Amino acid sequence: MSTTPNPGDQIVGAELARACGRFADEKQASEVTILDLRGLSQLCDFFVICTAGSEPHLKAIREHALKSLTDQHAVKTNHRDGVAESQWIVLDFIDVIVHILHQDRREFYALEDLWADAPRLDWKTGEVLESTASTPADETEMAMTFVEED
């Protein structure tokens, strides 16, 4: 019995994003977040964003995700960028891009804020989490707040 997955066993899309989240969690990444960018970006369909506490931790998350995806799902990256010393590593799977960031970098670049309109998915269940994006009612209320009376 072969332990090597068949190419037909490859996963894509939300299933791949969830697997990336799971593998990051297995290496104790914190704040694992999946953003559903379908309909919002032509770059990819999903961002997986997670936080590492140190440079060795960044490397450990990256290596575990890459090995697990290859071994279990026959999935390999299209491109990799960044090194642990930069405190931001990117794994590009075409429809899913994984961002592994040190806490300082994650706070500074605030990817979740840049993509505030993107629904969040629970990496464990795949369900859409409650949106943190503003609604039209919130925007109207904000606009009314800034209107000066004559």
C-alpha positions in Angstrom: 0.0 0.0 0.0 1.5 3.3 -1.1 1.6 6.3 1.2 2.2 8.7 -1.6 -0.9 10.6 -2.6 -2.2 10.4 -6.2 -2.2 13.6 -8.2 -6.0 13.2 -8.2 -5.9 13.6 -4.4 -4.8 17.3 -4.8 -6.9 19.8 -3.0 -7.7 23.4 -4.1 -9.6 26.5 -3.0 -11.3 26.6 0.4 -10.2 23.0 1.2 -6.5 23.9 0.5 -6.9 27.1 2.6 -8.3 25.1 5.5 -5.5 22.6 5.3 -2.9 25.3 5.3 -4.6 26.8 8.4 -4.6 23.3 10.1 -0.9 22.8 9.3 -0.1 26.2 10.7 -2.1 25.4 13.9 -0.2 22.1 14.3 3.0 24.2 14.7 1.3 26.5 17.2 0.8 29.5 14.8 -1.5 32.0 16.4 -4.3 34.0 15.0 -4.8 31.7 12.0 -7.2 33.6 9.7 -8.6 32.7 6.3 -9.9 35.6 4.1 -12.2 34.6 1.2 -11.2 36.9 -1.6 -13.4 35.4 -4.3 -15.0 38.3 -6.2 -12.7 40.8 -4.5 -9.3 40.0 -6.0 -8.0 38.6 -9.3 -4.7 37.7 -7.4 -6.1 34.6 -5.6 -9.2 33.2 -4.0 -8.0 32.9 -0.4 -5.4 34.4 2.0 -4.3 32.3 4.9 -2.7 34.6 7.5 -1.0 33.4 10.7 1.4 34.7 13.3 4.7 33.2 14.4 6.6 34.2 17.6 10.1 34.0 16.3 12.3 33.4 13.3 12.7 29.7 14.0 8.9 29.5 14.5 8.4 31.1 11.0 10.6 28.4 9.5 8.9 25.6 11.4 5.5 26.6 10.2 6.7 27.0 6.6 8.4 23.7 6.5 5.6 21.8 8.2 3.0 23.2 5.8 5.1 22.5 2.8 5.9 18.9 3.8 2.4 18.1 5.0 0.8 19.5 1.8 3.2 17.5 -0.4 3.0 14.3 1.6 -0.8 14.3 2.3 -2.2 16.1 -0.7 0.4 16.1 -3.5 0.3 19.9 -3.4 3.4 22.0 -4.1 3.9 25.7 -4.1 3.9 27.7 -7.3 6.3 30.2 -5.6 7.8 31.0 -2.3 9.0 34.4 -1.1 10.6 35.8 2.0 13.0 34.4 4.6 12.6 34.1 8.3 14.9 37.0 8.9 12.5 39.3 7.0 9.7 38.2 9.5 7.3 37.5 6.6 7.1 34.4 4.5 4.7 33.9 1.6 3.7 30.6 0.1 1.9 30.9 -3.2 -0.4 28.0 -4.3 -2.0 30.1 -7.0 -5.6 30.1 -5.6 -4.4 30.3 -2.0 -1.6 32.5 -0.7 -0.3 31.8 2.8 1.3 34.7 4.8 3.3 33.7 7.8 4.2 36.8 9.7 6.0 37.8 12.9 3.5 39.7 15.2 5.2 43.1 14.6 4.9 42.6 10.8 1.4 41.5 11.0 0.4 44.5 13.1 2.3 46.9 10.8 1.0 45.6 7.4 -2.5 44.8 8.8 -3.6 42.6 5.9 -7.0 42.0 7.4 -7.7 45.7 7.5 -6.6 46.1 3.8 -9.1 43.3 2.9 -11.8 44.3 5.4 -14.6 43.5 2.9 -13.4 39.9 2.6 -15.5 37.3 4.6 -13.5 35.3 7.1 -13.7 31.5 7.1 -13.3 29.3 10.1 -10.3 27.1 9.2 -11.7 24.2 11.3 -15.2 24.1 9.8 -15.1 26.1 6.6 -18.1 28.2 7.8 -18.2 32.0 7.2 -17.5 33.8 10.4 -19.4 37.0 11.4 -18.2 39.8 9.2 -16.1 42.6 10.7 -16.6 44.8 7.6 -18.8 47.9 7.9 -22.4 47.7 6.5 -24.1 50.4 4.5 -25.9 51.4 7.7 -22.6 51.9 9.5 -21.3 54.0 6.6 -24.4 56.2 6.7 -24.0 56.7 10.4 -20.4 57.6 10.0 -21.2 60.0 7.2 -23.9 61.7 9.3 -21.4 62.1 12.1 -19.1 64.3 10.0 -21.9 66.5 8.5 -21.6 70.0 10.0 -24.8 71.9 10.6 -25.1 75.5 9.3 
